[in-house]
Amino acid sequence: MKICIAGATGAFGTKHLEAIDAIDEIDVVSVVDVEPDRLADMANERGIEHWTTELEESLARPEIDAVILTTPTQLHAEQAIKCLEAGKHVLVEIPMADTLAEAERLIQTQQKTGLVAMAGHVRRFNPSHQWIHNRIKAGELTLQHLDVQTFFFRRSNLNALGEPRSWTDHLLWHHACHTVDLFQYQTGAPTSDIYALQGPPHPELGIAMDMNIGLKTPTGALCSLTLSFNNNGPFGTFFRYICDNGTYIASYDDLEDGNSEAIDLSEVADSFNGVELEDREFFAAIHDGREPNSSVSQCLPAMVTIDRLERCLNESTE
C-alpha cells in the first residue's frame, strides 16, 4: 500500500512516519509540507521518492492509495474532502473539522465515495484505554466518573516539538475533542447534559488559555475535564476512571489502579504505540474493505458535543 503524509515535518507527521516504520507492506512514497528545505532534507534522509508543497500534486499521483493528514486544524475538513474526491482513503488528525457543518460535509463526502475516512482519535487505540474499554464491554466495569486533566504551557505559538506553528492550537476543538470522544466511546452513550467555562483570551493568541468542562450521559456517568495552556510543570493528559468496580489512572502508555499498582497491558495489543495502532487500523480497514474504528461517522457525536460546548461558552461571554 502506497501512502502520502501531508504535514510530514510537523510533530505528528513525524509520529506517523515513525509508526509506519514498524508496519510491514506500507510504503510512504510522497510527503507534503509548506517548508520545502526541511521537507526535501527529510525525504532524502528517509528515501521517500516524491515531495511537494502542494497536496494536489500528490493527489494526482495514481499510485497513491491513501493519505494521512497532519496539517493545521483549519485545513482538515477541506483537505480530507479533496483526498476522498481524488479517490484516496484518508486518515485525518483530530479534529476532523473546526465546525460541525464542515464535519457533516466531510461525512457526506465519505458516504458518497464509499472510501475509508478515519479521524485520528488516538485515545481509542492507546492500550491503557483499550484495557478499560474491553472490561466495560465485557460487563466487568461501569464507568461512573471520568476525571481528566489536560495541561500544557503554551503562552507562545509553539508545537509539541517546541517549534513555531503557522496556526493557533485550541483547547476546545483540539484537546477537549480527545476527551469528549473518549468519554462517549467508553460509555457508549451520547452526552445529554453539558456545562463549560473559560478564562479570558490570551492578548496575542486570541484563544482562551483555561477551560473547565462537565458532561453527563443519560445513564448518569459524569466527565470532568480541566484544560490549561498556562500550566508550568509536567504536561500531558491524565485520566482517572472511577468505576463501580475499581479506580484506574491512565496516562498515554501506562495504567495503574487506585492504589498505584501497575496493570499489565502486554496482552492488550501488538504495540504500546497508540499512533502505530491507529495507523494499523486504518490500513487494515482499507485492506478489508470495512469501516474502521474511529471512522469520521463514528466520531460525529463528539463534534456535535463540541459544537454544543462552543455555543455554551459563547453564551456565557455575551
N, C-alpha and C positions, 0 to 999 in steps of 0.2 A: 504494500500500500504506500502510495507516494503522497507526502504531506507538505503543506505550506504553513509556516508560522509567521503571522503578522504581529509586529511589536516585539521582534525577536531579541533585541538587545536590552529590553527592559527587565525588571526584576522577575516577573512571572514568565516572560518569554524564555528567560534562562532556565527557570524551573522546569518548563515543559521540554526544552531541549535535553536537559539532564535526565528527565524521566524517560524520554523516548530512547535514550541510550541503553536503557535496561529492557527494552521491549523488542523482541525479535520480529523481523519481517516488516518493519516500519521504517521508511526512508524519508528523511527531510530533504526535499530537493529544491526548495525555494524558501527564501526568507525576505520579509518586508520590514522596513523601518524608515524613519524620517531622517536619520543621521547616516549619510552614505559612507563616510570614512569608517565609523565604528562597525557598520554593517558589513562592509567589504572585508575588514580585518577578521571579523567573527566568521564569516562564510569561508574565507580562505583557511582559517585555522581548523574549522570543522570539516572541510572538504565538501561544502554544500555548493552545488553546481550553479545555482542561479540566485541572484539577489537584486532587489529593486526598491525604490522608494514609492512605487505606485502599486497598490493592491490589485488594480485592474490588470496590470501586466502579468501578475502571477495567475489570476483567474482565467486569463486567456490561454494558459498552457494546458493542452488537453491531457497530459499525463498526470496532472494533479487530481487526486481523488477527494481530498478533504483539506480543510483549513482550520487552524487553531488561532483564534483572535485574542491577543493580549494587549490590545490597543487602548487608548483613552476611553473612559466611560461613555462620553457623549457620542462616540463613533460606533458603539457596539451594535445597536439595532440596525442602523443603516448598512454597516459593513456585513453583518450576518445575512441580511436580506440579499445583498449583492452576491454573496457566496452561493446562496441557495438558487438564486435566479441564474447563476452561471453553471449550475449543475454540480456544485460541490457540497458535500456534507460539511457541517460546521459545528465546532465547539467554541462557544463564546464565553469569555470570563465574565464573572458577575460584576455588576448587574447586567442582565441581558439587554436592558434599556434603562434610560433615566426618566421615563414617563410610562404610565400604564398603557396609554394609547399606542406607543411605539412597541411595547411588549406584545400587545394584541396583534399589531400589524405583522410582527415577526412570526408569531404563531400561525397566523393566516397564511403566510408565505410558505411555512413548513408544510402545512396541511395541503396546500396546492401542489407543491413539488413532490411530496412524499419522501424527501430526503431526511437523513438524521440531523437533527438540530438539538444540541445539548448545551445547557448552561453550567458553568463551572462552579457548582456548589460543592466545594471540596470537602466540607464537613460531613456530607453524606458518606464519604469514602474513607475518612480517617478511621483506622482500626478502633480507636478508643470509642468513637461514636457508633461504629458498626456493632461493637460488643453490646452496648446499651440497646441499640435498635433490635438486635437479634433476640434479646431477652424480653423486650416489650412484645414482639411478635409472637414469642412462644408463651406468653401469658405469665411469665415469671416476675415481671415488674410492671407497675403502673406509675407513670410519671405524675407527680403531684406539683412540683415546682422546679423550674429550671432557672437558676440564678447565674447570670453571665456578666462578666466584666471585660470590656474591650478598651484597652489602654494603649495610647501612643503618645509620643512627644513630637507634634507636627506643627510647630509655630512658623515654620517656613515650608515652602512648597517642594519637598523632597520625597523621593520614593523609598521603598524598603531597603534599597542599597545605599541610601544617603545621597542619591544623585538628583539633580534638578528635574522637576516634572514640567511638561508642557501643558498640563491640565491640573485642575484642583480636585483633590480627593473629597469625599463626602461621608460624614458619619452615618446618615440615614440610608442613602441609596446604595452605598457600598457596604460598609461594615455592619450596619444593622441588618442588611439584607441576608447576610450569612446566618445570623441567629434566628431571624423570623422564619426562614425556610427550614432550618434545623428543627425548631420547635414544632412547626406544623407537620414536618416529616416524622418526628418521633412520636407525636400524639396521634397522628393520622386524622387530624381534625382541623377545620379552618378556625381562625380567630374570630370570636364573637364580640368581645369587649376589648377596647384599647384605651390607653392614655399616652400622652407624650409631652415632655417638657424639654426646652432647650435654653442654653445660656446665650449671652449676647454674641453677635457675629464678630469675627476677627476683623480688625480695621483694614487690613490689606487683602486677606484671602476671601473675605466676604461670606464665610461659612460659620455656622455655629461650632464652637470648639468643645462643648459639653452637651450631653443629651441623656435623658432618662426616659425609658420606655417600659410600659406594662402591657401584657397581653393575657387573655383568658380564653380558653376554649369552652364550648357549650357543656362539656363534662366537668368543668371546674379546674382543670390544670392551669397553672399560672406560669408566666415567664416574666422575670425582672431583668432588664438589660440596662447597664450603665456604660456609657461610652465617653471617652475623652481624648482629645488631641493635646491636652495640657499636662498629661501625666509625666513627671520627670522621675523615671525609675524603670524597673523591669516592665517591658511592654509585650503585648500579645493579647490573646483572648483566653479567658479562664472560665470553665464551665463547672457548675455544681448541680448535679442531678439529685434532687430529693425525691425519693420514690417510696412506695408503700412497703417495700422490702429491701431497704438499704439506701445509702447515700454514696454517691460516686463523684469524684473530681477528675475532670478530663482536661488535658492540655492537647497540643497538636498530636503528639505521638504516644502519650502516656495516659494511664488510667490507674487511679487508686481508690480504695474505699474510704468511708468517712473516718476511719482510724489510721489513715495514711499508709495502709498496706497495699503494695503494688499488685496489680492484677495482670496475669499473664495474657498477652494479646497475640502470642506467636501463632495460634491456630486460626485467627480471625481471617487473615488474608495472606496473599503471597508476598506482600511487601508492607513496610511500615510507612512508605511514602504515599501520602494521600493524593498528590498530583499524579504520580505514576498510576495509581489505582483508578483515578478518574479517567486518565488517558486510555488505559486498558479497556474500560467500559465503553468509551467512545468507539474505539477501533473494533471491539467485539460486536457492538450493535450494528456497525456498518457491515461487517463480515456476515453476520447472521440475518441481516435484513429485519431488525426489530427495533422497537422503541427503547432507548437507553434509560436507566435510572438517571434522574436529573434532566430529563428532556425539557425543552422550553415549555411544553404544555403542562408537565407536572409541576413546574416551578412558577406558573402563573399565579397561584394563590398567594405566594409570597409577595409578588408585585402588587396584587390587589391590597394586601395589608399595608405595604409600604406607602401606597397611594393614600390610604385612609389615614395613616400616621402623618403624612405630609400635610394633609388638609387639617388635621387636628393641630399641628404645630402652627400653621398659618393663621388659624382662627385664634389661637392663644396670643399671637403677637399683634393682632389687629386692634 
